[in-house]
């Protein structure tokens, strides 16, 4: 199975894409979704009650929520690939999230 699918575009959209020679922040898209965080502690307590060694961190729960929202909104899981004047919009078929975690200072 391919990791992405090319999204078909019309002539006017293709011409507009061809005019973009580089990606700039103006072309970025932001997806905003509200998540009710009032029950996070209750969710962690459920895992503690099930005698799991370590309950999931708040970070892990928020990442899971982000993945769930991406899966509900597949049109937000797209990427622009290609050389200048040959850029194309691709729909990604997988949902991957990476998180950088900085180690705290001792003390």
N, C-alpha and C positions, 0 to 999 in steps of 0.2 A: 504494500500500500504506500502511495506517495505521501510525503510529509506535508504537501501543500497542493493547492489547486489554483491555476491561473484564473482570474476573474475577467470575464469578457467585458470589454468597454466599447463604447461607440466612438465614432470618428471625432466628435468634438472633445470628448474626454481624453482620447488618445493624443490629440493635438495639444491639449492643455498639459498633459503629463510630459510630452516631448519638450515643452518650453522650460521645464524645470531642469536646470543643469546640476543642481546640488540640492540635498535635503537641508532645510533650515528649520529652526524651531517653529516657524509659522505653519509648517506642514504636519506637526505632531498633533495627535489627538489624545484627549484625556477622557477616561471613563470614570464617572463618579457614581458611587452607589452607597446607600446608607445601610449599615449593619447595626442591629441592636446588640450592644455590648453589655447590657445589664445582666445577662445570664451567663457570662463567661465563667465567673467563679462557681456557679452552680454546676456548669458543665465539667469543670475541673474536679469538683467534689464527686461527681458521679464516677469519674475515672479512679479517684482515690478510694471510693467505696468498693469498687470492683477489684481492689487489691492489686492494681497495676503498680509496677515498681516506681515509675515516674509519671505523673500526670502530664498531659501535653502543656507546653508553655503557651503563654498568651500569643506569642509570635506565631507558633504553629497553628493556632486556631484562626488567627487573622489570615494567614496564608491559605488555609483551607477555604475560608470564606471568599477570598479573592479568586481562587480557582473555580469555586462554585459559580460565582458571578460571571467569570469568563465563559464557562460552559453554557450558561443561560443566554449569553449575548455573543454568539459566534462571530458576528460582524466586527466585534472589537478585537478579534484575534487575527489581524491582518498585518502584512508587512509590505513595504515598498522595496523592491530589489531591481538591480540592473544598472547599467552604465548610464552616464548622462545622455539624454535624448532617447534612451531606450528603456526607461523605467517602466515597470509593470507592478500591478497590485496583485498580491497573492493571498489567498485564504489559507491559514495554517490549520492543519487537521489534528494537531496535538496541543495540549495545554500544559506548558512547562513554566515553572516559576523558580527563580533563583533569588536567594536572599544573602546578602553579605552581612556578616555578624562581626562586630568589633569586640575584641576581648576587653573587658573593663579593666581599669587601673586597680592595682592592689590597694587594699586599705579599706 
